[in-house]
């Protein structure tokens, strides 16, 4: 029955009226970081690929590059470029053979392919939207709905604001637009930043001095990943609340660039752990699986998933059982209690302090015009094949 649920959910929101024969359709999902075991199962994405083919479309399956360079600081989970991430995808069961469709990084082989999109965001006025997105007629944003230790939760909004921007766009969401280089703090013999810079924006001039050519920079921030000189490169830091707003700014830029009418949203509310798929390792889901939901509105979709989670009972084997005062026999706003990062330190929240950053994400998304938190929940009945 699982192979019908995703396609049926898309059909109910008018997907078949949008897809014309020979349309190129990209399914944006997450392949999971190395050692993560709760990422979305490949079979769910294969079901979508087969459905798109049945409508005469040509599916592709996509992710985008993580920040940093392979093996350097700032990079985690084997996601720094297309070559590395597709190796992780292979280990996790995502291949051209298993998908029946090509796999690619939306921001190019090294995360440098992006479109500058002007917006009127709370913090950002320009977003680095993944450039390959424009090669497709339609996007299915297939998101694994789960917790997130900084954003409160990860769903459609986060998949837009982090998953559909370039390598540098991810970095900027987490740290801001600060990018300052103080060459006086560099070691005279070091050339690491020059060697890793993919565009020649960092050079040694004829006098042997390090020089930054700003017009050549593609803001991949890979130089920061390899720099050993303390304080030489400053890309900033931001508190948790600002990260959420910057992520939402990014999401707005993606929609403005690509067009919301060209996106269909589907959330898989299964394996709902407190950890994001971009983190290594996994944990026990803190509520039971809920199902598959779809919408034309990413905010309504995420709000519905939040409400269904909060209307569920706690899994007694999950991390929430260690929190003081929480009962397994009542329903609560579970996302208010999951572990979170405070001052860049992981807080398992065993004291049960309430954090409503999940709600901040929804409010910010609604305010900037990504969608509406109000929704109608329409169950889909699946006829028994027998």
C-alpha positions in Angstrom: 0.0 0.0 0.0 2.9 2.4 0.7 3.6 2.8 -3.0 0.2 4.5 -3.5 0.2 6.9 -0.6 2.7 9.5 -1.9 1.2 9.6 -5.4 -2.3 9.7 -4.1 -1.5 12.6 -1.8 0.0 14.6 -4.7 -2.9 13.7 -7.0 -5.4 15.2 -4.4 -3.7 18.6 -4.6 -3.9 18.7 -8.4 -0.4 17.5 -9.3 -1.6 15.7 -12.4 -3.0 18.9 -13.8 0.5 20.5 -13.6 2.6 17.9 -15.2 2.6 17.8 -19.0 4.3 15.1 -21.2 8.0 15.5 -21.3 8.1 17.9 -18.4 11.3 17.6 -16.3 10.4 17.1 -12.7 13.0 17.3 -9.9 12.3 15.5 -6.6 14.2 17.4 -3.9 14.8 15.2 -0.9 17.6 14.4 1.6 19.9 11.4 1.2 20.9 11.5 4.9 24.3 12.3 6.4 26.8 9.5 6.9 25.9 7.2 9.8 22.4 8.6 10.0 19.9 5.7 9.8 16.5 7.6 10.1 16.7 9.3 6.7 13.7 8.9 4.3 13.6 5.4 2.8 14.6 5.3 -0.8 11.5 3.3 -1.8 9.3 6.3 -1.0 11.2 8.4 -3.6 11.2 5.6 -6.1 7.4 5.5 -5.9 7.3 9.2 -6.8 9.7 8.7 -9.7 7.5 5.9 -11.1 4.4 8.1 -10.7 6.0 11.0 -12.5 6.9 8.6 -15.4 3.3 7.3 -15.6 2.3 10.9 -16.3 4.8 11.2 -19.1 7.3 13.3 -17.1 11.1 12.8 -16.6 12.0 12.6 -13.0 15.4 13.5 -11.4 16.3 13.1 -7.7 18.3 15.9 -6.1 20.0 17.3 -3.0 22.4 20.1 -2.5 26.0 20.3 -1.3 26.8 20.7 2.4 29.2 23.4 3.5 32.9 23.2 3.8 35.3 20.8 2.0 35.6 17.1 2.4 37.3 16.2 5.7 37.8 19.8 6.9 36.3 21.7 9.7 32.7 22.9 9.0 32.0 19.8 6.9 30.0 16.9 8.3 28.4 13.8 7.2 30.1 13.3 3.8 28.1 16.0 2.0 30.6 18.6 0.9 30.4 18.1 -2.8 28.5 16.1 -5.4 31.1 13.3 -5.6 31.2 12.8 -1.9 27.5 13.1 -1.3 26.5 10.7 -4.1 28.8 8.2 -2.4 26.9 8.6 0.8 23.6 8.4 -1.2 24.8 5.1 -2.7 25.5 3.7 0.7 22.0 4.7 1.8 20.3 3.1 -1.2 19.8 6.1 -3.5 21.3 5.3 -6.9 20.2 5.9 -10.5 19.2 2.2 -10.6 17.2 2.2 -7.4 15.5 5.5 -8.3 15.1 4.8 -12.0 16.2 8.4 -12.4 19.4 10.5 -12.4 20.7 11.9 -9.1 22.4 15.3 -8.8 23.2 18.3 -6.6 21.0 21.3 -7.3 23.8 23.7 -6.7 26.3 21.9 -9.0 29.3 19.6 -8.4 30.9 21.9 -5.8 28.0 24.0 -4.6 29.0 27.0 -6.7 26.1 27.1 -9.1 23.5 29.6 -7.8 21.2 32.4 -8.8 21.2 35.7 -6.8 17.6 36.4 -5.9 16.7 39.8 -4.5 14.1 39.7 -1.6 12.9 41.9 1.2 13.7 39.6 4.0 14.0 40.3 7.7 17.8 39.9 7.5 18.7 39.0 3.9 18.2 41.1 0.8 19.8 38.6 -1.6 19.5 34.8 -1.6 21.8 32.3 -3.3 19.2 30.0 -4.9 20.5 26.6 -6.2 21.1 27.3 -9.9 20.1 23.9 -11.4 16.6 24.3 -10.1 15.8 26.4 -13.2 16.5 23.4 -15.4 13.3 21.8 -14.3 9.6 22.5 -15.1 8.4 21.4 -11.7 9.7 20.5 -8.2 8.3 18.0 -5.8 9.7 19.0 -2.4 9.7 15.6 -0.6 10.6 16.3 3.0 11.2 14.0 6.0 9.4 15.7 8.8 11.3 15.4 12.1 12.8 17.5 14.9 15.8 19.9 14.6 18.0 21.0 17.5 18.3 24.6 16.2 15.2 25.3 14.0 12.8 23.4 16.3 11.7 21.1 13.5 12.6 20.3 10.0 9.9 20.0 7.2 9.0 21.8 4.0 10.1 25.2 5.1 13.6 24.0 6.1 13.9 21.9 2.9 13.3 25.1 0.9 15.5 27.4 3.0 18.4 25.1 3.5 18.0 22.4 0.9 17.3 24.6 -2.1 20.1 27.1 -1.8 23.8 26.8 -2.6 26.6 25.7 -0.3 27.3 29.3 0.6 23.5 29.9 1.1 23.5 27.2 3.8 26.5 28.8 5.5 24.9 32.2 5.5 21.7 30.9 7.0 23.7 29.5 9.9 26.2 32.4 10.4 24.9 35.5 8.5 26.4 37.5 5.7 29.6 38.4 7.5 32.8 37.6 5.5 35.9 39.4 6.6 39.5 38.4 6.0 42.5 39.7 8.1 45.6 38.6 6.2 47.8 40.0 8.9 46.8 37.0 11.1 47.8 34.5 8.4 51.0 32.5 8.5 53.3 33.7 5.7 54.0 30.2 4.5 50.4 29.1 4.4 48.6 28.7 1.0 45.7 26.5 2.1 43.0 29.1 1.2 44.6 29.8 -2.2 44.7 26.1 -3.0 41.1 25.4 -2.0 39.6 28.5 -3.6 37.7 27.2 -6.8 37.4 30.6 -8.5 40.8 32.3 -8.0 39.4 34.9 -5.6 42.3 34.3 -3.2 45.8 34.8 -4.6 49.3 36.0 -3.8 50.0 39.2 -5.7 53.3 40.1 -7.3 54.6 41.2 -3.9 53.9 37.8 -2.4 51.0 39.1 -0.3 47.7 37.4 0.1 44.9 39.2 -1.7 41.1 38.8 -2.0 39.5 39.6 -5.3 35.9 40.1 -4.3 34.4 40.1 -7.8 35.6 36.5 -8.3 34.3 35.1 -5.1 31.4 32.7 -5.2 30.9 32.7 -1.5 31.4 29.0 -0.9 33.2 29.7 2.3 35.6 26.7 1.7 38.5 28.9 2.6 37.2 29.1 6.2 37.1 25.3 6.4 40.8 24.9 5.8 42.1 28.1 7.6 44.2 27.3 10.7 45.0 30.9 11.6 42.8 32.0 14.5 40.7 35.0 13.6 42.0 35.3 10.0 38.6 34.6 8.4 35.4 35.7 10.1 32.1 34.4 8.8 30.1 35.4 11.9 27.9 33.6 14.3 24.2 34.1 15.0 21.8 33.1 17.8 19.2 30.4 17.3 16.4 32.8 16.6 18.3 34.7 13.9 19.2 31.4 12.2 15.5 30.6 12.0 14.7 34.0 10.4 17.6 33.7 8.0 16.5 30.2 7.0 13.0 31.5 6.3 14.5 34.4 4.3 16.2 31.8 2.2 13.0 29.9 1.7 11.3 33.1 0.5 14.1 33.7 -2.0 13.7 30.2 -3.4 9.9 30.6 -3.9 10.3 34.0 -5.4 13.0 32.7 -7.8 11.2 29.5 -8.9 7.5 30.2 -8.3 5.3 28.5 -5.7 3.0 27.4 -8.5 5.8 25.2 -9.8 6.3 23.4 -6.4 4.3 20.5 -4.9 4.9 19.8 -1.2 4.9 16.4 0.4 5.9 15.6 4.0 6.7 12.1 5.3 5.9 12.2 9.0 7.6 9.0 9.8 10.6 8.2 12.0 10.1 11.4 13.8 13.3 11.9 15.9 14.6 15.0 17.5 17.6 14.9 15.2 17.9 16.3 11.7 18.9 14.0 8.9 22.0 16.1 8.4 23.5 14.8 11.7 25.5 11.6 12.0 23.8 9.0 14.2 20.1 8.7 14.9 17.8 8.2 17.8 14.5 6.5 18.6 11.4 8.4 17.2 9.7 10.3 20.0 6.1 9.6 18.7 4.8 6.9 16.4 4.6 7.3 12.6 1.8 9.6 11.4 1.8 9.2 7.7 2.2 11.2 4.4 0.8 14.6 3.9 0.8 16.9 0.9 -0.2 20.5 0.2 0.3 23.5 -2.2 1.3 25.5 0.9 4.5 24.7 2.8 3.4 26.5 6.0 0.0 24.8 6.2 1.7 21.5 5.6 4.3 21.9 8.4 1.7 23.3 10.8 -0.5 20.2 10.2 2.4 17.9 10.8 3.2 19.7 14.0 -0.4 19.5 15.2 -0.6 15.8 14.5 2.7 15.1 16.4 1.4 17.1 19.4 -1.8 15.1 19.3 0.2 11.9 19.7 1.4 10.1 22.8 5.1 9.9 23.6 7.2 6.9 22.7 8.3 5.5 26.1 11.6 4.4 24.6 12.6 7.8 23.2 14.7 10.6 24.7 11.7 12.4 26.0 11.2 9.8 28.7 14.3 11.3 30.5 12.6 14.7 30.9 11.3 15.5 34.3 7.5 16.0 34.6 6.5 14.5 31.2 4.0 11.8 31.3 3.7 9.0 28.7 -0.1 9.0 29.1 -0.9 12.6 28.0 -0.4 14.7 24.9 1.8 17.7 24.9 3.6 20.1 22.5 6.5 17.6 22.2 8.6 19.9 19.9 8.8 22.3 22.9 10.8 19.7 24.8 13.2 18.1 22.4 17.0 18.7 22.8 18.3 21.9 21.4 21.5 24.0 21.0 22.0 26.7 23.5 25.1 28.9 23.1 26.4 26.3 20.6 26.2 23.6 23.3 23.8 20.7 23.0 21.2 20.7 25.8 19.3 17.5 26.3 16.8 19.4 28.3 16.3 16.9 31.0 14.8 19.7 33.2 11.9 20.0 30.7 12.4 23.7 29.9 9.9 24.8 27.2 11.2 26.2 23.9 8.8 27.3 21.2 11.3 27.8 18.4 9.2 25.5 16.3 6.4 28.1 16.5 8.8 30.9 15.7 9.6 29.2 12.5 5.9 28.9 11.5 5.2 32.5 12.5 8.2 33.9 10.6 7.2 31.9 7.5 3.6 33.1 7.6 4.7 36.7 8.1 7.1 36.8 5.2 4.4 35.3 2.9 5.4 31.7 2.4 1.9 30.5 3.2 -0.8 30.3 5.8 -0.9 28.4 9.1 -4.6 27.7 8.7 -5.5 24.4 6.9 -8.1 21.8 6.3 -7.0 18.2 7.0 -8.6 15.9 4.4 -8.0 12.2 5.0 -7.4 10.0 1.9 -9.1 6.7 1.7 -7.1 3.9 -0.1 -9.1 1.2 -1.6 -8.0 -2.3 -0.8 -6.5 -4.0 -3.9 -8.2 -7.2 -2.9 
